[in-house]
Structure formats: structure tokens, C-alpha cells
Amino acid sequence: MNINWYPGHMTKAKRELSAKVKLIDLVIEVLDARAPVSSLNPDFQELFSSKKRLYILNKSDMADEEATLKWLKHFKAQGIDAVSYSAATANPAKLKKDIEAAAADIYMKYEKKGMKKTVRALVCGIPNVGKSAILNRLYGKKKLDEANRPGGTRGLSWVKLTPYLELMDSPGLLWPKIENEETGPIIALIGSIKTDILDKEELSYYLLKLLLKNSPQMLKERYKLSELPEDPWETMTAICKKRGFLLKGGEIDSERGANVLLGEFSSAKLGRITLEYPPEVL
């Protein structure tokens, strides 16, 4: 699935971020816990290469808990601070402490120079990973627009978290062309790309391929299937028959089946599902 979606506001936002790099002390990149690698923007690696990084694996309540723990170990083994969080369910107090801990050595650096300076941290990520939701939880009230869709945030907004720590929200940014055959459909599944440009049936078959490999029991239980075919199309046929998604003449309504499957994945009705795993557990 070759996806090319790079709206004009992303070009503008990336240019604005590039101009503010010198003002930023810490980069907090929000990832989707269900797909930590695919939700990493490779452009950020170059843009913020000189900055300290903290990864927040958000939506951890929707991901497999054991897989998330393995991802945290994986990132820390690479020398990157990483924490898991759920903007929907978790208490923000611990996350606030985690962010302050990540900023501690920056505070110390300023203090050694005799400076009592505010640490500025950028909160960034691809669309729909929950950046604004996290900031609102940390702030304690809804200060920033939240949207369960890509493109909800358009500008750069500063939020004062403590007297000496400011966080800046930023628009969700993709990279100009997504060519990787695995990355494209995965970031589509987590809602980082507008669905009106996608073939939903094709996307549903990709999801079924992943579920058949990684979460077969969950798939059987949700759709009450006694047997799971190895082929995604045959699995979709079985799901449609079980749910009664049939057209005239008994033909399966695969479009309806695809919409239901994708909807139940995005709402976590299928259960806690991780779409990709760190190398050591493959």
C-alpha cells in the first residue's frame, strides 16, 4: 500500500519547527504504543539529532501490555528514555514526574552556569497519536484542541507545566512520502492518515493478516469462529457469514465486513492489540 499524503500545513509546520530548534532543550516524541516504530517520524531523527529525547508510548491501554514492556526495554537498550502512558485512562502525575526526570540534567546544566532558566520541551509526533490529549491531562484542563483524527492541531502552542518547564504542542507531522510496504498500512490502521484516501477493504485484509499471525485467539473469540482460515480473504468471508453481512444471492458484503473490522480495531473492541514487535521477540 503506497501512501502519499503530505498536506500543505505540514510543510509550513516543519519549517516553523526547524526555525525553533535552537529554543528547544528536550524533544518529547509521542508514539502509538500499538506501533512504536511505524509511528516514529524519520524526519525528526535529523531535525532533532542534537537534542535529548523522551518517547511516550501513548494509547498503552489499547496495546498488548507485555509487548509494550518489551518496547520500553528495547528503546532503553538504545539509550533512549521511554515511558508508556494512556491519555484516556492514566493519572498524569507519574508522567509529569517522568518528564521532569528527563529534564533533570538540563536543569543541572543551566544551574552549573549560574542560570535559573526555563526548560523548553517540544511535544511532537505523527497525526493522531494523542499529543494534545496528553498536554491537556498534564495541564489539568482542556487548553488545546483534541481530535480523534489526523490534522487536529495546526499551529505551535506553549503550555507552562511548572514554573521552570514549558511544553510546546505541535501539529502531527508525517514525512513527505511513505514507501515502506509495512509502515504505510500500519499508520493508516492507527488513524494517522485520513481514511477517505484509502482502500478500506485492502486495509482490512492487511489487518487480518497481522491478526492471524499475532492475535489468532482474539480473532476467533470476537467473531465466534471455530476455525481460522490462513488466507485473509477466507477469514473475511467467515466473519461476514457469521455476522450475516450478505448481499442478494448470498454473496458476502465485504465492504461492510471491512468497515466493521476496522471500526472494532480502532475502538479496541477486538481487545488490546499490538501491530508490531521489537526485533528480539520476532
Disulfide bonds with the S-S distance in Angstrom:
none
